[in-house]
Amino acid sequence: MRAIVVRKFGATPELIDMPVPEVGPGTVRVQLEAAGVNPFDAKLADGILDGKLPHDFPMILGVDGAGTIASVGPGVNRFAVGDRVVGKFLGSPVGHGSFAEFAVIPENGTLVHIPEGVPTVTAAALPIAGITAQDLVDATGIEPGQTVLIVGATGGVGSFLVQLANIAGAHVIATARGTVADQMTRLGAAETVDYTSGPIREQVAAAHPDGIDVLFDLVSPPEVLAELTGLVRDGGTVYSTILAADEAALQARGLRGGNIESKGGASELARLLDRVAEGDVVVPIDATVPLADGPAVIGAPGARGKTVLAI
Ligand SMILES: NC(=O)c1ccc[n+]([C@@H]2O[C@H](COP(=O)([O-])OP(=O)(O)OC[C@H]3O[C@@H](n4cnc5c(N)ncnc54)[C@H](OP(=O)(O)O)[C@@H]3O)[C@@H](O)[C@H]2O)c1
């Protein structure tokens, strides 16, 4: 089968032929139709889990994937051949991901049925980014009327986070270059801040002199995050998805939150899919590219919503 791999940590991803994986007890083999691309794919290729989990090489990349169950192993009872499914294809050993024609996953992993009416390509864009956004909203417990600033709002996580925070009743301020401000407004942002036209802190402070309640930051390094934290009222919440938060400093200021590591699984994914099926959440897919072009988009900057590989 065709698969996108790296042969060692830090190598350039390439499309090669790999053996079709075999099912074992409690696992299913999915024939993948689409796979969502995330910044995490490039981090995995560079060895972010080196020393934490074993890896197999050539390491097949890709975590988000959707397709059809092609075969089931002994003892599987939640899924049957032909079911349409979406999931997170990251296990131990690492290296058996979704950027391939087939992948094997435990039936009790992050794997759920795709509701009728949700296209497989749409579902493939949800797992990492959607679940992370859901985890952030759940961990914060946003109350209606609260002011929420999302820094890095135009990418994968941000596009879902703007929608989920808006659904929770927040007044959402989204960072966006001028050319994508409209897209953020359509997703539910009440205000946008163009981070290329001046410091975010000054722009938000001018519009909200009494401060904001929640800061979700998906991109800022520690020193920038520390500055932006000055916008948050006492008792508010600050989360970083890139380990940029100084948790002791947040606590000392009486702020909640910290560095989040998304732990959501099948139940969060199923909840999101229901919202997509009902039309409450849209999945903003910026580009769908063939598997063969995957190596060029893995780790590429400038995401607008999600990029999906068509397999
Ligand atoms: N901790 C966890 O469990 C977890 C889970 C998921 C993701 N993450 C991490 O969270 C980060 C975001 O993920 P993602 O999937 O949303 O990434 P993404 O799709 O690449 O989006 C990042 C967005 O941030 C914007 N951006 C870049 N620099 C900015 C700045 N200085 N100010 C404002 N916006 C800026 C980019 O827009 P422009 O092109 O306009 O710059 C892009 O739209 C990644 O580092 C990812 O690995 C962590």
The ligand as a MOL file (V3000), in Angstrom:
LIG
                    3D

  0  0  0     0  0            999 V3000
M  V30 BEGIN CTAB
M  V30 COUNTS 48 52 0 0 0
M  V30 BEGIN ATOM
M  V30 1 N -1.4800 20.5370 23.5790 0
M  V30 2 C -2.2360 19.8150 22.7680 0
M  V30 3 O -2.8210 18.7950 23.1700 0
M  V30 4 C -2.4040 20.2710 21.3440 0
M  V30 5 C -3.4410 19.7730 20.5680 0
M  V30 6 C -3.6110 20.2790 19.2770 0
M  V30 7 C -2.7300 21.2340 18.7860 0
M  V30 8 N -1.6960 21.6440 19.5590 0 CHG=1
M  V30 9 C -0.7470 22.6590 19.0590 0
M  V30 10 O -1.4300 23.9040 18.9740 0
M  V30 11 C -0.8780 24.6580 17.9010 0
M  V30 12 C -2.0100 25.1210 16.9720 0
M  V30 13 O -2.5460 23.9780 16.3080 0
M  V30 14 P -3.4240 24.1420 14.9810 0
M  V30 15 O -3.7520 22.7970 14.4940 0
M  V30 16 O -4.5200 25.1160 15.1920 0 CHG=-1
M  V30 17 O -2.3180 24.8350 14.0170 0
M  V30 18 P -2.5110 25.4770 12.5800 0
M  V30 19 O -3.6750 24.8530 11.9090 0
M  V30 20 O -1.1800 25.4560 11.9160 0
M  V30 21 O -2.9230 26.9920 12.8840 0
M  V30 22 C -2.0980 27.9300 13.4720 0
M  V30 23 C -2.6890 29.2990 13.1330 0
M  V30 24 O -2.0660 30.2950 13.9160 0
M  V30 25 C -1.9220 31.4730 13.1300 0
M  V30 26 N -0.7850 32.2290 13.6600 0
M  V30 27 C 0.5360 31.9780 13.5220 0
M  V30 28 N 1.2630 32.8880 14.1930 0
M  V30 29 C 0.3830 33.7330 14.7830 0
M  V30 30 C 0.5150 34.8820 15.6330 0
M  V30 31 N 1.7130 35.3400 16.0010 0
M  V30 32 N -0.6060 35.4740 16.0760 0
M  V30 33 C -1.8230 35.0310 15.7210 0
M  V30 34 N -2.0200 33.9480 14.9100 0
M  V30 35 C -0.9250 33.3150 14.4440 0
M  V30 36 C -1.7030 30.9780 11.7330 0
M  V30 37 O -2.2130 31.9480 10.8510 0
M  V30 38 P -1.2680 32.8580 9.9270 0
M  V30 39 O -0.9290 32.0350 8.7610 0
M  V30 40 O -2.1130 34.0130 9.5950 0
M  V30 41 O -0.0580 33.2280 10.7170 0
M  V30 42 C -2.5380 29.6840 11.6780 0
M  V30 43 O -3.8090 29.9550 11.1520 0
M  V30 44 C 0.1560 23.7550 17.2160 0
M  V30 45 O 1.4550 24.0650 17.7110 0
M  V30 46 C -0.2510 22.3670 17.6500 0
M  V30 47 O 0.8090 21.4310 17.6230 0
M  V30 48 C -1.5060 21.1900 20.8130 0
M  V30 END ATOM
M  V30 BEGIN BOND
M  V30 1 1 1 2
M  V30 2 2 2 3
M  V30 3 1 2 4
M  V30 4 1 4 5
M  V30 5 2 4 48
M  V30 6 2 5 6
M  V30 7 1 6 7
M  V30 8 2 7 8
M  V30 9 1 8 9
M  V30 10 1 8 48
M  V30 11 1 9 10
M  V30 12 1 9 46
M  V30 13 1 10 11
M  V30 14 1 11 12
M  V30 15 1 11 44
M  V30 16 1 12 13
M  V30 17 1 13 14
M  V30 18 2 14 15
M  V30 19 1 14 16
M  V30 20 1 14 17
M  V30 21 1 17 18
M  V30 22 2 18 19
M  V30 23 1 18 20
M  V30 24 1 18 21
M  V30 25 1 21 22
M  V30 26 1 22 23
M  V30 27 1 23 24
M  V30 28 1 23 42
M  V30 29 1 24 25
M  V30 30 1 25 26
M  V30 31 1 25 36
M  V30 32 1 26 27
M  V30 33 1 26 35
M  V30 34 2 27 28
M  V30 35 1 28 29
M  V30 36 1 29 30
M  V30 37 2 29 35
M  V30 38 1 30 31
M  V30 39 2 30 32
M  V30 40 1 32 33
M  V30 41 2 33 34
M  V30 42 1 34 35
M  V30 43 1 36 37
M  V30 44 1 36 42
M  V30 45 1 37 38
M  V30 46 2 38 39
M  V30 47 1 38 40
M  V30 48 1 38 41
M  V30 49 1 42 43
M  V30 50 1 44 45
M  V30 51 1 44 46
M  V30 52 1 46 47
M  V30 END BOND
M  V30 END CTAB
M  END
